[in-house]
Amino acid sequence: MTSDFPRPLVDSAWLNGALSRPNLVILDVRTPPSGGFIPGSIHSDYAKAGWRATVDGVPGLLPDTAFLEALIGGLGIGNADHVVLVASGHSASDMGNATRVYWTFKTLGHDRVSVLDGGFAAWSADPANAVVQTAASRPATSFTAAPRDGLRATLPDVEAAVADGAAPLLDARSAEQFEGKAKSPQARAAGTLPGAALFDSSTIYSAADKRFLDGEAVKALADRAGAGNAPTTFCNTGHLASVSWFALSELAGIDGVKLYDGSMSEWTADPARPLKNGPA
């Protein structure tokens, strides 16, 4: 890995050897953090800092660009910095803290960003890795976004995909929610998007091994699910969907993957919108 072309996924051994690199920022996004911190890391609570916004009653949406610029710059992160994101790492849902913030940086045009594979759980499992009790801080700086299209699916995009069936839709939730046998409080009704296939995010991250599957294994799972070209991932609020988006786009290298951050929370808000496996 070179400093100019960061890999999307780095491991603890790489990070331990890179702690003194200039322009490296370790951003801990655990909610809440426990057990200490990686030396030099700064903390921004994923659930409380504003990485996701509620708009017109829909939770989990991408915040306004100006807000994100202020949030990131306020943490002391500038455009030249390579950001390594640290989640708890105990489950795929934990890793969603890091993958969703990773996707956010990408939508802002910032490519110098990576996810720590296994998160803090993998780091702290190795006694060779130091742990400190207090997060660091950095002086505020300027961060300027260069927003890019093509990573986010909006409600009209998904309505069109449901209507014409052209764009593959991948449900990152559990089989029970996909089949309409269980429902998140964020969704008004049980069920999934018409035409969607199941792509359970828990199958692409091993909690026991504290690591993501490699790109070839992710691609094999995607092929089995019928992901096709340019799929759109969704869940309930765009959290688990970011895990699938990260694995499909950044690890498997599938082109044109989009994340529908509104997900089932937004889709089911209107009873007129159709559901698969939902109420009759």
GINOR-V357726 format. One line per field, one symbol per residue. phi: phi as a letter, one per 20 degrees, with the letter a starting at -180 (. if undefined). psi: psi as a letter, one per 20 degrees, with the letter a starting at -180 (. if undefined). burial: + if it has 9 or more other C-alpha atoms within 8 Angstrom, else -. A space follows every 10 residues. Layout:
phi=???
psi=???
burial=???
This chain:
phi=.dfecfffcc dfffffedge ffmecededf cefbnobfgn fdccfgedeo fccdclneen efffgfffgf ffffenddfe eeededdfne affgffgfff fggfgffene eebbdffnlf fffffeffef cdecfeccfg bdcdecgden ddeeggffgf fffdmeefdd eeeffffgem ebbfgfefcf pcfgnfdecg ffedceffel afffgfffff ffffemfmel fdebbdcmeg ffffgffffe eemffmfdde fflffffefd gfffcemegf
psi=prhhmqqhpq rhgghhijhj pqjpooookq orqqjaqppi qqpoohhhik hqqppliorj qprqghghgg gghhikprhi qopppoagji rhggihgghg hghggghjjo imqrpopibh gggiioiipq pripqrqqqq apppqmpqri ipprghghgh hhgijgpppp oiarhghgij irpqhiphqr arppiqqpmp hiijpohgil qqqrhghghg hgghikhbql qpqrcgkjfh hhgggggggh gikpqjpqpn hhbhgggiho iipqqqjaq.
burial=-----+-+++ ++--+---+- ---+++++++ --+--++++- ++++++---+ ++++---+++ +++-+--+++ ++++++++-- ++++++++++ ++++++++++ ++++++++++ -+++++++++ ++++------ ++--++---+ +++-+--+-- +++++--+-+ ++--+-++++ ++++--++++ +-+---+--+ +++-++++++ ++-++++--+ +++-+--++- +++-+-+-++ ++++++++++ ++++++++++ ++-+-+++++ ++++++++-- ----++++--
